Every structure is written in structure tokens, then in C-alpha cells.
Amino acid sequence: MAQLFEKSKKVIEAHLSGTGIRAIAGSMVAYEGNVQFKSAGFGGGDGVLAGLKRRATGESLSLMECSGQGRVFFAVNGQNVTVVDLNNDTLQVESQQLLAFAGNLRTDVTFAGVRGATTGAGLFTTKVSGQGQVALLSAGGPLIHLEVSPQYPLVVDPDAFVAARGNLQQSFVTDVSWRDVMGQGGGEAFSLRWDGQGVVLIQPAER
């Protein structure tokens, strides 16, 4: 049963009927009904490893749990929102682009590398798997869906990457000549390459 809806291009609406959902802490903008909020910790599981991941990613993936009866509305900095349905499959999400998720879902955070000398920021992806819904954020406009097939691997800028689903393998391309053209050349700069069969979701604006 669906719990997450696109209220508008920039707001997610969650319907709670004795159920609970998890969302990024600080993303609630309004609610009605008898709704309780509590910290849900970190999206990468429990234990020492999760603590290390929490320090590495900062507070951007600090989660809250919303439960009870009513409606809750979520938004982050005017970014566009999209609800993706999962049916016992896996979605790889850039951790900063995850807004909320509902259903029988498991999450795990993995470190995917350093974005580049220009930003020095880490790239963390959250794997969400199971059955349910995931609400994603995208800057600059709605998500763009790009098909990946064995004949046509896809290379994307890490700052534009939002999510990927399907039978896809991720690798890094370090020979990034276009960064030199843009004056962003650096020994650590790389792009993400996706091989296999699936869909990669990107945003029109960079982080």
C-alpha cells in the first residue's frame, strides 16, 4: 500500500495509518493528525561501522522516524522530489539525495570514492533494497532517466548522479578530459561509469 505521494514538484506527502516511515532529519515542513517523531539514528545499520560511516558522511543522513495517524509533508531547500517504487529490487542512491522511504526496506551505506580535487568531498551511496517506496531529491529540475544497456555503457559526472537501479556495475573513469576543458582538471577527478542493464537517474544541476 502506497504511503508516499508527490504532493507537488517539491513536496512529498506521507500518509500514516498506524504505520511508520523514515525521512532525513529536518525535512518535515508540516504535519496533521496524531504523529510522533523520534530519531531513527543512521541509515547504515548499527554498531561501530555505522558510527564510522556517520562521521564520514556528516549529519546529512541522520534519520527520523515518523509514526502514528495523519499526514506529514517533507521538502528540502526547494529541490524537486520523485517517488520510486521498489518491488524486491535494489536502488543505489547518492546519500545526499535520499529524502524518505517507506515499507519493508533495508539500507546500507557504502563509500564510493572521492569526487575530485575541486571539491574534496566523498561520494557515499545508500543501497535501499526490498519492497516499498523511496523519495528522492533532485536539484535544478525533475530527475532525468538514462537507460544503460550492455552495448551502451553510461558515464556520468558524480555531482549529477542521483540513483541507479537494475543489473549495473559501477566503476570509475579517471581519464576525464572534459574536466580539463572546464578548468576543473585534477589528479583525483573522476567520473562514474555504469555497465550492464538498467537505469541511471541524474539531476540537471550539480551539487
C-alpha positions as a printed NumPy array, in Angstrom:
array([[  0.   ,   0.   ,   0.   ],
       [  1.436,   3.347,  -1.055],
       [  2.386,   5.736,   1.711],
       [  4.447,   8.331,  -0.157],
       [  2.966,  10.695,  -2.741],
       [  4.26 ,  13.626,  -4.77 ],
       [  2.143,  16.422,  -3.311],
       [  3.77 ,  18.848,  -5.717],
       [  7.006,  19.007,  -7.681],
       [  8.862,  19.902,  -4.488],
       [  6.866,  18.369,  -1.63 ],
       [  6.38 ,  14.744,  -0.592],
       [  3.222,  13.783,   1.314],
       [  3.256,  10.72 ,   3.577],
       [  0.045,   9.004,   4.695],
       [  0.363,   7.3  ,   8.087],
       [ -2.278,   4.849,   9.29 ],
       [ -0.671,   3.188,  12.285],
       [  2.457,   2.815,  10.164],
       [  5.855,   4.443,  10.177],
       [  8.245,   5.901,   7.636],
       [ 11.811,   7.159,   7.845],
       [ 12.98 ,  10.502,   6.48 ],
       [ 16.021,  12.743,   6.599],
       [ 16.085,  14.635,   9.884],
       [ 14.936,  18.224,   9.449],
       [ 12.979,  17.592,   6.253],
       [  9.472,  17.784,   7.813],
       [  7.755,  21.044,   6.846],
       [  4.216,  20.351,   8.147],
       [  2.008,  17.606,   9.558],
       [ -1.56 ,  16.975,  10.67 ],
       [ -3.008,  14.283,  12.891],
       [ -1.531,  12.28 ,  15.745],
       [  2.046,  11.847,  14.575],
       [  5.095,  11.037,  16.666],
       [  8.674,  11.842,  15.653],
       [ 11.796,  10.228,  17.033],
       [ 15.402,   9.907,  15.982],
       [ 15.992,   6.803,  13.877],
       [ 19.765,   7.05 ,  14.082],
       [ 21.745,   6.468,  10.955],
       [ 20.763,   4.769,   7.716],
       [ 23.719,   2.395,   7.559],
       [ 22.82 ,  -0.003,  10.34 ],
       [ 24.113,  -0.298,  13.882],
       [ 27.46 ,  -0.777,  15.506],
       [ 30.971,   0.526,  15.12 ],
       [ 30.905,   0.533,  11.329],
       [ 27.777,   2.687,  11.294],
       [ 29.483,   5.094,  13.687],
       [ 32.422,   5.416,  11.328],
       [ 30.096,   5.946,   8.392],
       [ 28.179,   8.584,  10.335],
       [ 31.331,  10.572,  10.986],
       [ 32.388,  10.194,   7.374],
       [ 29.111,  11.401,   5.874],
       [ 28.345,  14.046,   8.468],
       [ 24.758,  14.575,   9.551],
       [ 23.292,  14.533,   6.031],
       [ 21.955,  11.003,   6.522],
       [ 20.69 ,  11.391,  10.073],
       [ 17.216,   9.841,  10.016],
       [ 13.976,  10.392,  11.883],
       [ 11.044,   8.015,  12.183],
       [  7.504,   9.332,  11.79 ],
       [  4.667,   7.123,  13.055],
       [  1.014,   7.314,  14.035],
       [ -2.089,   8.522,  12.214],
       [ -2.099,  11.5  ,   9.888],
       [ -0.233,  13.181,   7.075],
       [  3.321,  14.514,   7.025],
       [  4.868,  16.787,   4.411],
       [  8.562,  16.806,   3.521],
       [ 10.75 ,  19.165,   1.487],
       [ 14.426,  20.159,   1.335],
       [ 15.654,  23.525,   0.055],
       [ 13.147,  23.714,  -2.796],
       [ 14.57 ,  20.674,  -4.556],
       [ 12.416,  18.56 ,  -6.855],
       [ 11.061,  15.298,  -5.452],
       [ 10.357,  11.916,  -7.03 ],
       [  8.833,   8.744,  -5.552],
       [ 10.335,   5.457,  -6.772],
       [  8.58 ,   2.121,  -6.124],
       [ 10.73 ,  -0.884,  -5.244],
       [  9.459,  -4.432,  -5.709],
       [ 12.103,  -6.669,  -4.136],
       [ 14.878,  -4.931,  -6.033],
       [ 17.702,  -2.559,  -5.114],
       [ 18.196,   1.154,  -5.635],
       [ 21.61 ,   2.778,  -5.233],
       [ 21.149,   6.381,  -4.113],
       [ 23.678,   9.163,  -3.626],
       [ 23.195,   9.642,   0.114],
       [ 22.568,  13.409,  -0.085],
       [ 19.673,  12.81 ,  -2.498],
       [ 17.669,  10.488,  -0.238],
       [ 14.604,  12.15 ,   1.316],
       [ 12.341,   9.425,   2.743],
       [ 11.469,   5.754,   2.47 ],
       [  8.56 ,   3.553,   3.496],
       [  7.846,  -0.168,   3.523],
       [  9.916,  -3.262,   4.184],
       [ 13.267,  -1.811,   3.147],
       [ 16.857,  -2.349,   4.205],
       [ 19.553,   0.311,   3.891],
       [ 23.323,   0.166,   3.804],
       [ 25.804,   2.958,   3.136],
       [ 28.955,   2.369,   1.101],
       [ 31.841,   4.693,   0.31 ],
       [ 32.268,   5.093,  -3.449],
       [ 35.349,   7.296,  -3.592],
       [ 36.41 ,  10.93 ,  -3.623],
       [ 34.609,  13.249,  -6.007],
       [ 37.682,  15.172,  -7.091],
       [ 40.358,  17.684,  -6.301],
       [ 37.923,  20.535,  -6.949],
       [ 35.551,  19.578,  -4.122],
       [ 37.499,  17.117,  -1.992],
       [ 34.146,  15.655,  -0.94 ],
       [ 33.376,  11.98 ,  -0.54 ],
       [ 30.792,  10.156,  -2.609],
       [ 28.591,   7.911,  -0.481],
       [ 25.839,   5.728,  -1.889],
       [ 22.996,   4.229,   0.111],
       [ 21.719,   0.867,  -1.097],
       [ 17.986,   0.558,  -0.457],
       [ 16.574,  -2.908,  -1.087],
       [ 13.285,  -4.737,  -0.51 ],
       [  9.673,  -3.765,  -1.096],
       [  8.443,  -0.227,  -0.601],
       [  8.937,   3.339,  -1.744],
       [ 11.857,   5.753,  -1.829],
       [ 11.548,   9.533,  -2.18 ],
       [ 14.477,  11.169,  -3.974],
       [ 15.679,  14.762,  -4.239],
       [ 16.998,  16.405,  -7.386],
       [ 18.382,  19.92 ,  -7.863],
       [ 17.696,  22.047, -10.92 ],
       [ 14.601,  20.17 , -12.088],
       [ 12.996,  16.722, -12.287],
       [ 15.143,  13.591, -12.437],
       [ 16.409,  12.539, -15.855],
       [ 16.183,   8.792, -16.597],
       [ 19.036,   7.401, -18.708],
       [ 18.915,   3.824, -19.986],
       [ 22.024,   1.669, -19.732],
       [ 22.47 ,  -1.399, -21.945],
       [ 25.413,  -3.772, -22.477],
       [ 26.075,  -2.097, -25.817],
       [ 25.968,   1.413, -24.379],
       [ 27.664,   1.923, -21.008],
       [ 26.991,   5.296, -19.398],
       [ 29.479,   7.766, -17.922],
       [ 28.124,  10.471, -15.594],
       [ 29.505,  13.312, -13.51 ],
       [ 29.468,  12.215,  -9.84 ],
       [ 27.918,  15.557,  -8.876],
       [ 24.962,  14.915, -11.194],
       [ 24.411,  11.275, -10.166],
       [ 21.311,  10.635,  -8.016],
       [ 20.415,   6.944,  -8.232],
       [ 20.735,   3.721, -10.219],
       [ 18.669,   0.543, -10.436],
       [ 18.967,  -2.701, -12.346],
       [ 21.795,  -5.129, -13.019],
       [ 24.515,  -2.481, -13.094],
       [ 28.188,  -2.444, -12.204],
       [ 29.814,   0.825, -11.13 ],
       [ 33.417,   1.717, -11.926],
       [ 35.495,   4.879, -12.076],
       [ 36.874,   6.696, -15.106],
       [ 39.892,   8.788, -14.182],
       [ 40.829,   9.954, -17.677],
       [ 38.365,  12.837, -17.593],
       [ 39.42 ,  15.144, -20.412],
       [ 36.276,  17.285, -20.206],
       [ 37.26 ,  18.455, -16.719],
       [ 40.423,  19.948, -18.202],
       [ 38.305,  21.808, -20.748],
       [ 36.201,  23.214, -17.896],
       [ 39.288,  24.207, -15.929],
       [ 38.484,  21.575, -13.296],
       [ 41.391,  19.262, -14.004],
       [ 42.918,  17.493, -11.048],
       [ 44.661,  14.243, -10.334],
       [ 41.778,  12.981,  -8.201],
       [ 38.931,  13.887, -10.557],
       [ 36.855,  11.02 , -11.891],
       [ 33.546,  10.154, -13.468],
       [ 31.221,   7.256, -12.709],
       [ 30.84 ,   4.555, -15.338],
       [ 27.855,   2.194, -15.349],
       [ 27.879,  -1.083, -17.262],
       [ 25.121,  -3.668, -17.618],
       [ 21.35 ,  -3.315, -17.918],
       [ 19.35 ,  -0.754, -16.003],
       [ 18.513,   2.899, -15.465],
       [ 20.611,   5.726, -14.017],
       [ 18.866,   8.813, -12.628],
       [ 20.661,  12.158, -12.767],
       [ 19.799,  15.727, -11.791],
       [ 20.128,  18.757, -14.089],
       [ 22.239,  20.718, -11.56 ],
       [ 25.474,  19.719,  -9.871],
       [ 25.908,  19.525,  -6.097]])
